[in-house]
Amino acid sequence: MGKVLKYFLLVFISLNLIILVSGRSWLYKGISITYLKGYTSSYINDFIYMPAKTIKSGKHQEWVTANNYNKAELPDFINAVNESMETVAFMVIIKDSIRFEKYWHGYSSDTMSNSFSISKSWVSTLVGVAISEGKIKSVDQKVCDFLPDFCKGRDTELTIKNLLTMSSGLNWNEDYYNPIGQTAEAYFGNNLNDLFKNLSVMSTPGKIFKYNSACTQLLTFIVEEATGETISEYASKKLWQPMGAKHPALWSTDVEGGDEKGFCCINSNARDLARLGKLYMHQGNWNGLQLLDSNYIIKATTAADLLNEKGNKNTNYGYQFWLAERQGLSIYYSRGLWGQYVICIPEKDMIIVRLGRKFGPKLPDGHHEDFYQFTDAALKMYP
């Protein structure tokens, strides 16, 4: 027992020395939120341990529930998926009416959870709003116009469109499993500004699609510079309140009163997150109020003219929205880590929302297996 204790103390002291010498003090925060809570990575209710700013709600506009609400049955195959992937919410909306919704593990239509990278689609939308207001000239405007750190060398080539389409050429490595990598530091760290504004363009922007969260975080900073408001304030004023969200949302920050993690971490519920899907399905019009230019929506949900990392033509990504085909139908959707989805199928006038704790394997086409499974389930319920 004495040898075990000495070994433990040696490891403990060594790890602390490594953390202190490397300057990665944020690892303490990461360890306390994950390993000391029984997790090995992020999870959908970890936001309760993080500082946040509030996206304020206004007058609630209730969703309509269809006459045949919850009359359909979940297909047998999706029940096993829901169980193994620990789904907490599954909802199908058709023609602006909720046809089906079900919740598990103590969740309800009012329960908040972390939407992870679904927030990327919200940031893109706010870019579109800022353009329609003239606060950003166009997607072709240079990043340098807003962020002086990108006014040197090859950084001056970088445009807002390059960020929207994840073709920035920045020296960022999107790795969710490296506990000391850039992504982990962005998520658990305490200085987003320094982390992201110290990046540099390493390859020609606008050529290769390479998914990375740095693009969205820089878009967040740009929106704030362009509008003079925090991203939470702008989201509340331009989207959350006009669309009648029921509950305030929390947007996690790096430190108390600090910068919002634009690349992730809008914490909300299935019904309120679905509102963005409705806005896009109506070409930016919300119950008669035009919140977003329809031309921006077309571009956001159309594949950017790029090559992917394999050298093939990009077919999967627009302006912070994923694109897919299933059962002969064109689909665009928001996607977050561990299987958070807001899926839009225009030809069916259908929105599918799934929130949960796990997701399926990533397939060669860039989509996850469970994305197709949840889509198939909704289409089988409402062919």
N, C-alpha and C positions, 0 to 999 in steps of 0.2 A: 504493500500500500504506500509506503514511504517513497519508493522509486516512482510510482505512478504520479504521486503528488508533485514530486520534483520535476518530472517530465511535463506535467500540466503547467506548472509555474514557468518553466523554461519557454514553452510554446507561447504562453500568455504574454510574457515579457517581450519575447521576440516579435510577436505580432504588433504589440503596442509600439515598439521601437520602429518597426517598418512603417507603420501608419504615421507616426510623428515625423520621422525623417523624410518621408515622401511628401508630406504636407497634405495627405488625404484624410484630414480629420473628419470629413463627411462620412467616412466608412463607419464611424461609431453610430451615426444616425441610421445608416442602412442596416447595420447589424441589429440595432435595437428594435427596428420596425419589422424586420424579417426573422432572422434566426431566433431572437429572443422571444418572438411571438409564435414560434413553431412553423415558420415558412422559410423557403429557400430563395424566394424571389418576391416580386410585387404581387399584389392580390387586390380584389375589387373593393375591399373595404379598408385598405390601408390608409386612405385619405384622412381617417379620423385621427391619425397621428401626425398629420402635416399641417402647416399653416396654410391659409387660403384667403382669397378675396371673394366677395359675394357678387354673383350676377343677380341683381335684384329683379324680382317679378313685379308685375302690375296687376291689372284686372284680369282675373282668370277667365279664359275662354274654354269651356268644356268641350271635350271630344264628343261627337255624336256616337251613340252605340246603335248598331243595326238591329232591326227587328228579329233577326235570327242570331243575335249575339250569343256566342258560346254554344251554339247548337251542333256544330261540327265536332268530330272526334279527331284527336291527333292520330296520325298513321302509326301502326305498330312499330315500324322501323325507327321512328324518331323518339319513341319512348326510351329505347335502349340508349340512344345518343344523349338524350337529356339526362339520363341517370349517370352515365359514365362521364359526361362532360360537365356535370353539375350545373345545368342551366338554372338560372334564377328567375328569368322572365322570357316569355315568348308571346309575341303579339302580331296579329295580322290586321291591317287596315285596308279596306277597299272602298274606293270612292269617298274618301274622307270619313268613313264610319268604321268604328272598331267592330270587326266581325268575331275576333277571337282573342282572348288573352288568358294566360295562366302563369302562376307564380309558384315557386318552390323555395324550400329552405328558409321559410319565414319571411320571404320578400313579398311585397305588394306593389300596387301601382304608385304608391307614395314613397317607396324605399329608395334611398340614394345609394348609388354605387359609382365606382370609377369607370368612366367610359374609355379611358386611355386614348388611343390615337383617333377615336371618333372626333376629338377636338380639332384635328387637322382640317376636317371639312368645314367646321365652324370658322376657323381662322381664314380659310380661303374665302368663305362667304363674306366675312367682314372686309377683306381686301376688295371684293367686288362692290360692296356698299360704299367704301371709301372712294373708289373710282367713280361710281355714279354720282357722288357728291362733289367731285372735282378735287378732292383732297389728295388723291393720287392721280397723275395724268393718264396713265395707262399701264398695262402689264409690261410694256417695253421700257418703262422708266428704270433708270439705273439705281441699284441699291445704294450706291455712293451718295445719291441725292438726299438720302435719309440717315445713313449710317456712315459717318466720316472714317471709321476704321476700315472701310472698304474702298477707300479713295487712293489706293497705291497699287502699283504693279498690275498684275493680272486681275486683281480684285475689281478693278474698274470695269471689267467686261460684264460683270454679274448684273442681271436684270431681275425684276420681280417675277417675270415669267419663268426664268430659270429656276427660281425657288418654288414657284407653284407646281412646276412639272417635275420636281426632284431631279433636275439636270444641272446642278450647280457646279459640279467639279470640285467641291470643297473637300478638304482633308478631314473627313469625318467617317468613323467606322461604327455602323449601326449593329451593335453586338449586345444582345439581351442576356448573355450568359457569362460575360466577363465581369466579375465583381469589382474590378478596378478600372474598367474601361470608360470611355467617354459617355456612353449611354447611362451607365450606372451613376456616374458623377452628375449628369444632367438631372437624373431622377431624384437622387438623394442629396446632392450637393447644395451649397449655400451661396453660389455666385454665378447665376446663369449669364449675366452680362459679360464677365471676363471669359467664361468658358467658350461662348459662341462668337463673341466679337474678335477673338484672337485667331479665328480660323482663317485659312487662306485658300484661294482658288488654285488648284494644282493641275487641272486639265480643262480644256476648252468647254465653257458652259454651253448648254443648249444642244448637246450632241447625244449624251448617254443618260438614260434613265437609271438612277441609282437611288433607291429609297433611303432617305436619311432625315432624322428629326431636326437636324440643324436648319434645314430649309424652312420648316414651319416656325421655329423659334425666331429666326431672323425676320420672317414675315410679321410675327407678333410685334417685334420691336419697330418695324416699319409702320404698321398701323398706328401704334402709339405715337410715333414721331409725327405722322401725317395728321392725326386728329387732335393731338394734345390731351388725349384721355387714356386711361389704362384700358387694356383689352377687355377687362371685365365691365368697366363702365360703358364702353362702346357697345359691347355685346348686349348688355341690358337695354340700353337706349334704342338700339337699331334692330334687335331681333327678339330677345327674350320677352320684353314687355309687349311690343306690338303683336307678337304671336300668341300672347295670352298664356304663357307658361304658368302652371299651377303653383309651383314651388320655386323659391330662390335656388340657384345652383351655387356650388362652391368651385372655384378655380384654384387649384393648389399652387402655392408659390414656393420659391426657394427658401425664403426666410419670412418671418412675420413682417408684413407690410412691404415685401419685396416684389420680385418679378414673377408674373404668372408663367407656369410651364405651358406655353402655347402648344408645344408639340404633343401634349397629352393632358389628361387630368381635369376635364370638366366632370364634376361629380353631380349626377342627377338621376333621373328615373326614366323608365321606358316610355311613358306617355309624353313627357316633355322633350326627350331626345328625338322622338318621332316627328316633332313639329318641323324640323329641318327637312325631312323627307317630303312632307306636305308642301312646304314652300317651293322646293325644286320641282315637284310634280305639277305645280301650278305656275311654272315658269317665273317664279319670283313674286307672284301675287298672293297676298294673304287676305282672303275675304274682302277683296276690293282694294286693298292697299298694296301698291307696288313697292316692295322692300328691296328688290334686287333686279337689276336689268336682265331681261330674258336672254340677251346675247351672251352675257357672261355665263349664264347657266349652260347654254349650249356648248361653250368652249370648255367649261369646267367638267362636263360629262362626256366629252369627246376625247379620244386618245390623242395625246400630244405627238407631234411628228418627230419622233426620236427613235434611236436604237436602244435595245436593252443591253445588259452586260454581256449577253451571249452573242451579240451582234445581229439579233433579229429585230424586226420592226416592233416597236412598242404598241401593244394592243390593250394594255391593262390599266393605264393611268392617264387621268386628265389633270385638272387643277385640284389636287389633294382629294380626289375621289378615285376609287377603284372601279374598273369596268370589266364586265364579263358577259358571256353568252351562256344560256341554259335553256334547254328544251325549245330552241329556236327563238328565244326571247332575249332582247338586249337589256342589260342590267347595269345600273351604277349603284355604288354603295360606299358607306363609311365603314371603316374597320378599325377595331381596337384590339390590343393585346388580350390574350386569353378568350377571344371569341366574342367581342362586343360588335354587334352589327346593326346598321340601319340600311336596309336593302330596298331599293326602288325598282319596280318593274313597270315602266310607263304603259306598255301595251295591255297590261292587266289592271292599270290604275291601282296598283297594290304596293303597300309598304309593309315590310317585315322587320320586326325588331327582336333581336335575341341578345340577352345579357347573361353572362355566366362566368364560372371560375376556371374553365379549361377550354382548350380548343383542339381541333384535330390537326393532323400532320399537314405541312405545306406541300402542295403538289408541284410538279414541274412547270405548270402553267402560271405559278405565282399566287394562286388562290389556295385557301385551306379546304380540306375535305369537308369539314363541318359546314362551311358556307354553302356548299352545294346541297348538303343534307337538309339544312333548315329551309333553303329555297324550295327544294323538292317537296318537303312536307307541306308547305303553304300552298304550293300549286296543286298538290293532290287533294288537299282539303277544299280548295276553291278553284277547280279546273276552268 
